[in-house]
Amino acid sequence: MRLLISTLCAALLTACAAPREPLYYWGNFPAQQYAYLQGRQGPEEGIQALEKTREEAKAQGKPLPPGFQAHLGLLYGQTGRTDLFEQYLAAEKQQYPESAAYIDFLLQKNPPEKAQPGAPHADQTGSAKSQSGEATPEHKNPVKNVHRGQ
């Protein structure tokens, strides 16, 4: 009888100690987000790191963690790429419906800009250009820095 109880206890303890597979693919997201919020990393470096993490998650067939796509969208917004800003916020809202209130807040705070003739816009590299194709150094960032409270 003691042997049976000892075996059951050992089996129970072994089952509790088994490592669980993470629900999401985090990659370097926490470290990257911390570096950005501390000001040690700019938006372009963050975008590159998060895009790499996104590809790794896709290759492993794991979902991205909550906040990942919203953070990536905000970084794109910081570089003037409002199309990707909106795309990633919409993806966050779709994957995590409980984030809808925050995502709607971000979109209201940073509404999509209507293109005006001669107004600067961001190309795929994030640099501002006028419609004639000339670089415009006075390009202002359309997305406010929500993370840093600016």
C-alpha positions in Angstrom: 0.0 0.0 0.0 2.8 2.4 0.9 4.5 1.6 -2.5 1.2 2.5 -4.3 0.9 5.8 -2.4 4.6 6.7 -3.0 4.2 5.9 -6.7 1.1 8.1 -7.0 2.8 11.0 -5.1 5.8 10.7 -7.3 3.7 10.7 -10.5 1.7 13.6 -9.3 4.8 15.7 -8.5 6.4 14.8 -11.8 3.2 15.8 -13.8 3.2 19.2 -12.0 6.8 19.8 -12.8 6.5 19.3 -16.5 7.3 22.5 -18.4 4.5 24.0 -20.4 4.8 25.2 -23.9 4.4 29.0 -24.1 1.1 30.2 -25.5 2.7 33.0 -27.6 6.0 33.5 -29.4 7.6 36.4 -27.5 11.1 36.4 -29.1 12.9 39.5 -28.1 9.7 41.6 -27.8 10.0 42.5 -24.1 13.6 43.4 -24.4 13.0 45.4 -27.5 10.1 47.3 -26.1 12.0 48.1 -22.9 15.0 49.4 -25.0 12.6 51.6 -27.0 10.8 53.0 -23.9 14.2 53.7 -22.3 15.2 55.7 -25.3 18.1 53.4 -26.1 16.6 52.3 -29.5 14.8 54.3 -32.2 11.7 53.3 -34.1 13.6 52.0 -37.1 15.7 49.6 -35.0 12.6 48.5 -33.2 10.7 47.9 -36.5 13.6 45.7 -37.8 13.7 43.7 -34.6 10.0 43.2 -34.3 9.6 42.3 -38.0 12.2 39.6 -37.5 10.4 38.3 -34.4 7.1 38.4 -36.4 8.7 36.2 -39.1 10.1 33.8 -36.5 6.6 33.4 -34.9 5.1 32.8 -38.3 7.8 30.1 -39.1 7.0 28.4 -35.8 3.3 28.7 -36.3 2.8 30.5 -33.0 0.6 33.6 -32.4 2.2 36.9 -31.4 1.6 38.1 -27.8 -0.9 40.8 -26.9 0.4 44.3 -27.6 3.0 43.2 -30.2 1.2 44.4 -33.3 0.0 47.6 -31.6 3.6 48.4 -30.6 4.8 47.6 -34.1 2.1 49.8 -35.5 3.0 52.7 -33.2 6.7 52.4 -34.3 5.6 52.6 -37.9 3.5 55.6 -37.1 6.5 57.2 -35.5 8.3 56.9 -38.8 5.4 58.4 -40.8 4.1 55.2 -42.3 0.5 55.7 -41.3 -0.7 52.9 -43.6 1.2 50.3 -41.6 0.3 52.1 -38.4 -3.4 51.5 -39.2 -2.8 48.0 -40.5 -1.1 46.8 -37.4 -3.5 48.4 -35.0 -6.4 46.8 -36.9 -4.6 43.4 -36.7 -4.1 43.8 -32.9 -7.8 44.7 -32.5 -8.9 41.7 -34.6 -6.6 39.2 -32.8 -7.4 40.6 -29.3 -10.9 42.2 -29.3 -10.4 43.2 -25.7 -7.9 45.8 -26.9 -10.6 47.6 -29.0 -11.0 50.5 -26.5 -7.3 51.3 -26.5 -6.9 50.8 -30.3 -9.9 53.0 -30.9 -8.3 55.6 -28.6 -5.1 55.5 -30.5 -6.8 55.8 -33.9 -8.9 58.8 -32.6 -5.8 60.5 -31.2 -4.0 59.9 -34.6 -6.6 60.0 -37.3 -5.6 59.1 -40.8 -4.4 62.1 -42.8 -5.9 62.9 -46.1 -3.4 63.4 -48.8 -3.3 67.0 -50.0 -1.6 68.1 -53.2 2.0 68.9 -52.5 1.9 67.6 -49.0 4.8 65.4 -47.8 4.1 61.7 -47.4 6.3 58.8 -46.3 7.7 56.4 -48.9 8.4 52.7 -48.1 11.7 53.7 -46.4 10.0 56.1 -44.1 11.6 59.2 -45.5 9.3 62.1 -46.3 8.9 63.2 -49.9 6.7 65.7 -51.6 4.5 64.6 -54.4 7.2 65.8 -56.8 9.6 63.2 -55.2 11.9 65.7 -53.4 12.9 65.0 -49.9 11.3 67.3 -47.3 13.4 67.8 -44.1 10.6 69.6 -42.4 8.3 66.5 -42.4 6.5 66.3 -39.1 5.7 63.0 -37.5 1.9 62.4 -37.9 1.7 60.0 -35.0 2.2 61.4 -31.5 4.5 59.5 -29.2 1.8 57.8 -27.1 4.3 55.5 -25.3 6.4 58.3 -24.0 3.4 60.5 -23.1 4.2 63.2 -25.7 
